[in-house]
């Protein structure tokens, strides 16, 4: 029986800080995950949402092709 090659996907991860205006000044981290093959991007407003998306991809590789981020570009 032929073995199925291991599944893998390559992403470009961009992380940046945004400083909220007004008191109290806080720094918010934003995340963008891009699939270089398709150009599809997902933008996440916080780390918890980003981690849930990664967990969904790890649990179901087909999940990577479904729009789940806060914003699809």
Secondary structure, DSSP 8 states (H G I E B T S, - for coil): -----------EEEEEEEE--SSS--EEEEEEEE-TTT--EEEESSHHHHHHHHHHHHH-GGGGGS--SSEE-
